[in-house]
Amino acid sequence: MRSRVSKQTPNLRRQGISCPYPASSSLTYDDRLGGFLVRDSALIAEILHSLRFQVVDYARHYLEISERTGLDFAASVTAMERMPLANEGPAHRELRTRSARAMSDDWRENAAAMERHIFQLVDTAFGGEGDLDLVGQFAVPIFNHLYRLWSGVTLERGLRIAEVFCGRMSLNRRQRVDAGLRRLDDALNGSLACVPNDVAMSFAILASDSLVGSLSLSLWTLFSQNDGNRISDIPFPETLPSTAVPYIDRIATEDVEIRGIRFSRGQRARLMLQATAGVECGRENDLFFGAGRHLCVGKAMTNLIWKSVCASLAQTDLRVRVVNLAMRRPDHVFHYPESAKVFLYACSNRNTLRQDFPQSRRN
């Protein structure tokens, strides 16, 4: 999603225009991006609600790549044309209404089954001493079960279709992502589930990396802050403390000034969501799910999953130590952990070193 500075985008530094905030605070100008990095929660919320800022036109971006290279990215274009997050105006309203209705109807029906699965998975994953990967052995199985329950399709292992948002991929990687989208579309066409294919496709793209990554990072954050503590003693927050979606971009549709900050027409504002963690903003304690007309339609579902996970873990008497966090590379869109390994043990001695723990029973 990062792009080179457009020739039409003014370079503020070269023009001698200073940023209203110092470079180390909540707003900085990025020459390479050709726009502002916004970390102030109030400014982020106002931009998200403003009709003078719109989403990036990803479909047009892929059409331009196809015209320039002669390569076929039809699956990527179609996916973006059917996704509420990548559209504005009447098209966005129609897509969002269909998505919200499908997710609401099916989620109410499957919520109880999903909660039972989470309790069972917590009991299995956190049921004994040893190594545990919060990504592969916990968060990924939760999402895969949810998606199979909802769409009737088992996601292909290693499918990285969420990278369709990346603006810095090579053509080879773009072709691999496009091929993955085509395979998922074929699988959805063969599914007997009543969820519309375009809604199921959007959910797979938007929720796979964001939900798995946010859940894994949130647990890692809490376990790091409570390293060596009994899991049942950890004060779990009401909402996710970390997000795998570090930023979202908006484009100014006209010259506009918000809170004393001037944005030029066509200029990009990169809204740094992780910087809003724990900050009060109206009735919400963060902006991880966005705000305004593009508020995430999966917010209620994600919060229910998080609360179910926390309620289950609150009954776990094992202690936890963090071992290793490895982030996925390259990744220019998500803050996604390749693995987040912790060690579970029943010892009462908080100073026990990992090599003194019982031999792991997990492979």
C-alpha positions, 0 to 999 in steps of 0.5 A: 500500500506504500507507493512512490511519491506522485508527481502531482503530490507536493513535496512539503520539505522541498517547498519549505512548508513545515509540518505543524507538528515536530517529526517525533510527535503525532503527525509527520510528513513522509517524502517516500509516501508523499503524504502524512503519517497520522498518529493522533487518535482524534485526527484519525477519527475525523479523517475516517468520518470525513467525506473528503477522504476516500479509500485507495482505488485498488481495482484501478491500481490493478487495471493500470498494472495490467495495461502496463504489463499485459498480465492478467490480474482479473481475479484481483480486480474482481475481488477489489470491485466486490469489497466494501473496504475498496469502494465508495459511494453507492457501490460501497453502500450496497456491498456493505449492506450485503456483507453486514446482512450475511455476516449478521445472519450467519454469525448469530446462527454459528456464534454458539458453535464458535464459542464451543470450539474456542473453549475446546481449543483453549482446553487442548492448546493450554491444557498441558506443559510445553511449547505453544505457538500462538499463531499456528497452534491457536489463532490459525485453527480458530480462524480456519474453523470459523471460515469453514463453519461460515462458508463451507470451504477449508482454506488452503494452507499458506494462502496469502491473498490478503497481500492483494493490498500490497503496493510494493509486491513484485509482479511474480508475487502479484501473479501468485496472489491472483492465482490464489484468489482464483482458486478460492473463488473456484472453491467457493463456487463449489460450496453449498453454503448460502453465504454469497461468494463475494462476501465470503471472498472479502471475509477471507481477504480482510479477516485472515491475516488481520484476525489471526495476527491481531489475536496472536499479537494481543496474547503475546503482548499480554503474556509478555507483560505478565511473563511468568505469571499464572494465566488465570491471574492475567487481567485480560482487557475487554478489547484487543490490545494489539492489531495486525493492521498497523495502518490504513490509507486515505486519499484527500479528494480535495484541498482540505484542512482538518485541525489546522493540518492542510491536505492537498487534493490527491495527497495520502494520509496514512492512519497509524492505528496501532498508535491509538491503542488504549486511547479513549475516542468517543465510546470506543477505546481504540480505532482498530476497527476503523470508524465512520462508513468503513467501520469493520463489519466484522467488529462484533464477531472479532470482539466475541471471539476475543471475549471467548478466548479471554473467558476460557484462558481465565480458567487456566492455572498454568504459568506462561513465559514468552519464548520467541516472536518472529514476524513475517517477511516481507510484509508491507501491509500487515504486522503479522507474526510468523510464529509467537512461541510461549512455554507453559508450565505448572511450576510455582517458582517464577524464576525457573529457567526454561531449560529447567522445565519438563520436556515439551510434549508438543512437536 
